[in-house]
Structure formats: structure tokens, C-alpha cells
Amino acid sequence: MLAEASPFDSIRNLIALMPQASESAAAAVRARQAELTKPQGSLGRLEEIAEFLAAWQGKPIPSLDRPLVAIFAANHGVAAKGVSAYPASVTRAMMENFSSGGAAINQICGAFGLGLKVFDLALDIPTKDITQEPAMEAAAAAATFAFGMEAIAGEVDLLCIGEMGIGNTTIAAAIYHGLYGGVAEDWVGRGTGVDDGALTRKIAAVKAAVALHGPFLDDPLELMRRLGGREIAAMAGAIVAARMQNIPVVLDGYVACAAAAILHALDPRALDHCLAGHVSAEGAHGEVLRRLGKKPLLDLGMRLGEGSGAALAVGVIKAALACHTDMATFAEAHVAGKDEG
């Protein structure tokens, strides 16, 4: 008898087909870097970023013509456990704030010339309470992953991943606890600024959820649908779609990296096309980045979410690209190179 097909089979198949970086494009960047009017390696990580962009865009002259911030918004049943400083209705209110241009992410996108798309993932229908049952059915989780893949359609050349959802730092902490073990307190932070009582409830919720679903957490996609939320599944889908379309990705903070961590658990190469925009002040984000093998571009003490840290990092990435493409070579500037002095 044939084994019944899983809704996650297509995701596993995509992961197996992920394209790799273009070494020829990276080599072209290194060759140009050697000719620019600066000492070798003097721009540090800016030089690495230019090479990264070229390698993952698959072209010797990288571009940043249409960078995009994609925010995925969702609500969570576990929010009813009093794990956040704000009610779930704030998710909808913030969606309206994004639309009217009043949020921090709107200002950052405007400052750096970034596109912004915000996706409502059935806000009026929260996922199930993960302390009582799986957050989503497998088919719904796979469909939301697929929605995330479709959300970046267009001529995007850099993707920043962000989220919005009251209760989703609880979800992220449960994912990290489920993936990495330890105790719940290792992964739970104060999120939106909860008081001690809410922090205690948050820790209890994460403990209860991981204990309930523990027998099923060896499979990262099963973990995603049991402990995750719609924004987690959609962000994971967007990251994979970007890889398939040769689009480099900038990860945001604690919650966005929970989606990335699921992919990393499926295949450690799944995040090779991703940069960590910043290290969040929330919880154990620094430890998460260490486990993902990512060194953040920025450390500004931020914990806002909504793609803000990733979007700010694009300013650094744009500077890296400008230095690479617009600096003069030694020959163009009539400056003697180190071997010509």
C-alpha cells in the first residue's frame, strides 16, 4: 500500500531543489573589488555584502532597483491566555496604521526608498490555542506557506521579511523551545513589554505547548503547524520563494527568525541566501542567530518587529552596493595601485 501523501511533500521537494549561489558572479565582484580605489578589504563587510548580492541575484553587477518589505499579519489563539501587554485587536489597528502610513516601518521605507506590502492572514480567525491543540491543520499550514510564496510576485531584487501579530513572540518562543530544547525560560522574553504576571503566563504557555506537542516536534514542518502561526508559515514560504527566484533576503528580528529557523532545521543550506538585518533586544534572538550561523548587520536595541530592523539594514546594503558599483577604479582615477608605487 502506498503511503498517504502529506500536504508538506511539495515543500520538502522545493527545499531539495533550491538553487545555489553563482560563483561566477561572486568572482566578478571580487575582481572589481581588487581594482577599486581603496586598500584590499578596507570596506570590511560592505565588500562581503556586494559579493553576497551578486552571488544570490546570479549576476556580476548586482542591483537594488526594487527592494521590498513584506509584512505578514496574523492573530493567535494563545493570546487569550494573557501573554501580551495588548489585546489581539491591536493587530488589526496596526494593519490600518500601516495602510495610512503612520507606523515606524512606513518612515523607514520612505527614508530608504523601499516598497512595502502588508498581508492580512485571516486576522478575524485566530489560530487555535497551542496549549490546547495544534495551531493549524496540516493542509491549512501548507496553503499558508504557498500564499507566502506567491506574495512576492513581481520584479523584486531584495526581500525584507517582517510580521505583525499580538502574541507572536509567545509563538516564536515555543518554536525555539521545540527546536532547540532547554527550558522555556531560555527563549521567552517580555515581547511588547509585559509585566511580571504576563511573563509568568507566557512561560507557562510555552511550557504547556511544547509538552503537549512534544512527540511530533522532530519534523520541522509538523512543528510549524502545531506551534506556529499563519505569519510564520507565510514568511517561511516567502523565504523559499525568494530562493527559487534568485532574490536575496534580509531577515528581521525574533519572530521572523522563527520562520527561518524552521527552514534551517529542514536543511541548513536553506538560509544561505539570507542576511540577518539586526539582532533584536527581545529574548534570545542573539542565541538564535548564533544557531542559524548569522552575524547581524545592526545592533540598535530594537524589538519592534514589522520588518523595521531588516529595512534599516537595507541602508547599509545600499551603501555597500553604491561603493561597489560607483567607486572609481585605480585606472579610472589615475591613482597608482599598490604594485605601481
ABEGO torsion letter per residue (X at the ends): XBBBBBAAAAAAAAAAABBBBBAAAAAAAAAAAAABBBBBGAAEAAAAAAAAAAAAAGBABBBBABBBBBBBBBBBAAAAAGABABBAAAAAAAAAAAAAGABAAAAAAAAAGBBBBBBBBGAABBBBBAAABBABBAAAAAAAAAAAAAAABEBBABBBBBBBEBGAAAAAAAAAAAAAEEBAAAABBAEAGBBAAAAAAAAAAAAAAAAAAAAAAABAAAAAAAABBAAAAAAAAAAAAAAAAGBBBBBBBAAAAAAAAAAAAABAAAAAABBBABBBABEAAAAAAAAAGBBBABBAGBAAEGGAAAAAAAAAAAAAAAAAAABBBAAAAGBBBAAAX
